[in-house]
Amino acid sequence: MKRLQRLLDDSYAAAGPYLRSVIAAERRLDAEGVVAEMGTLRVMALATTTSDGERLQITVHGRAAEVFPAEDRGLESFLIGAYGREAWESRRSAHSWARIDPHRMITYRDR
């Protein structure tokens, strides 16, 4: 959580004046808020809404690296837990998977 919070703080500090004017400090998500919003695995979109209709944005800039869950038992176990064994074995295990190593992450929540 400390590493994620540092990434969020450093990214916001490096943002230009326009971005900081659009995403006021009080509308940022902290590390705990990002984790709570992400919950289990989801497809990350640049902008979406929460279940309550609030606008939510989590923008990640980084480098993607292909991963192979069959070669990482911990990752495979996590994905089976997230999607269920039947979905994993019938279709999800055949998907391509990637991890994003973030360089910047900006968050916004319309409260």
Buried (B, 14 or more C-beta within 10 A) or exposed (E): EEEBEEBBEEBBEEBEEEBBEEBEEEBBBBBEBBEEBEEEEEEEEEEBEEEEEEEBBBBBEEEEEEEEBEEEEEBBEBBBEBBEEEEBEEEBBEEEBEEEEBEBBBBBBEE
